[in-house]
Amino acid sequence: MDLGIQGKTALVLGGSQGLGEAIAEKLAAEGANLVLVARNTDALEANAKRLSETYGITASGMTVDLSDADATAAFATRVREEIKPDMLVANAGGPPPSVSTGIDQAVWQRSAQMLLFSIIQVTEAAVDAMKAKKWGRVLAIGSSGVIQPIPNLAVSNTIRGAVAGFCKTLAAEVAGDGITVNMILPGKIDTARVGQLDTARAGREGKSLEQVRAEIAASLPIKRYGNPEEFASVAAFLMSEPAGYVTGQMTRVDGGMIRSL
Ligand SMILES: NC(=O)c1ccc[n+]([C@@H]2O[C@H](COP(=O)([O-])OP(=O)(O)OC[C@H]3O[C@@H](n4cnc5c(N)ncnc54)[C@H](OP(=O)(O)O)[C@@H]3O)[C@@H](O)[C@H]2O)c1
């Protein structure tokens, strides 16, 4: 299927590794040009070089710490005035694991800045550019925890619910401008982030990492972790031209992990 995004510009937050990197590669394979954003300059530059050489697209990296409000405000201005993306992958790192109480206020604030306020600010800037073109795609990476809160991920569960409210509200407001706004909800996709959470759980439960991973895989209907490429395939479709009538949705890519309808 032709995704109809050749020559369009995708701004991929969290594009240095993991799910963001995998989505960037899928979009590049469809001929989209890329601007990759994260903190790790070396990883961004390496990804931009590899993807531009492999797929014949233009790709660049921009170093931005999305937990820094001032840096994000300056970046949002560049998004609106220079980058003017056709597509946005709204993504960043995951907050530290914790139960709901006893969390340092600084953790709440830093996490909310990165995952909510910065995402809102960058999305608004991107959508302004998309409105002028009467075409756009926003895809926010959430979590299965939006629907079924995950034990010991209180900060993530809390903030991502707010992102879901923002995306659903925005979707209705910009649908008439040819812009879709959707969320994609990973379950257990095998990335560095999931590896860190599994390691933390192994420590809490006094088990080996292998044992914890085997238990998690066995608990999933599909009996295995997902890989970033299969997650990214769904993401790329949701950002495509043929998906133009899909908006305001949350799509689960979780191997059946969430049991509710
Ligand atoms: N993998 C899953 O199955 C899963 C499940 C549920 C939810 N999620 C969520 O989905 C998102 C992506 O997951 P992932 O597995 O790809 O995680 P990951 O491998 O940790 O990647 C996170 C990305 O965000 C960037 N990032 C982190 N902090 C940042 C900051 N302050 N400013 C700018 N960029 C920042 C990282 O790059 P730098 O370190 O270079 O900044 C990296 O590119 C995360 O929010 C995660 O919690 C993932």
The ligand as a Gaussian input file, in Angstrom:
#p B3LYP/6-31G(d) Opt

LIG

0 1
 N        8.116000       0.276000      24.821000
 C        6.910000       0.063000      25.293000
 O        6.358000      -1.030000      25.200000
 C        6.162000       1.168000      25.993000
 C        5.024000       0.829000      26.703000
 C        4.288000       1.840000      27.305000
 C        4.688000       3.162000      27.174000
 N        5.829000       3.438000      26.472000
 C        6.224000       4.848000      26.374000
 O        6.451000       5.206000      25.032000
 C        7.498000       6.182000      24.974000
 C        8.606000       5.684000      24.074000
 O        9.022000       4.432000      24.600000
 P       10.395000       3.716000      24.209000
 O       10.220000       2.315000      24.610000
 O       10.783000       4.083000      22.837000
 O       11.367000       4.431000      25.268000
 P       12.930000       4.705000      25.162000
 O       13.618000       3.629000      24.447000
 O       13.353000       5.058000      26.553000
 O       13.008000       6.031000      24.245000
 C       12.580000       7.272000      24.746000
 C       12.944000       8.370000      23.761000
 O       12.609000       9.624000      24.337000
 C       13.784000      10.462000      24.382000
 N       13.740000      11.278000      25.577000
 C       13.766000      10.861000      26.866000
 N       13.740000      11.918000      27.693000
 C       13.733000      13.028000      26.901000
 C       13.756000      14.415000      27.156000
 N       13.760000      14.894000      28.408000
 N       13.754000      15.264000      26.105000
 C       13.756000      14.807000      24.829000
 N       13.734000      13.501000      24.535000
 C       13.734000      12.615000      25.560000
 C       14.951000       9.478000      24.392000
 O       16.126000      10.035000      23.865000
 P       17.284000      10.744000      24.709000
 O       17.603000       9.859000      25.859000
 O       18.367000      10.864000      23.697000
 O       16.745000      12.069000      25.114000
 C       14.426000       8.406000      23.435000
 O       14.616000       8.809000      22.112000
 C        7.962000       6.417000      26.426000
 O        7.297000       7.530000      26.967000
 C        7.519000       5.135000      27.114000
 O        7.316000       5.293000      28.501000
 C        6.556000       2.493000      25.883000

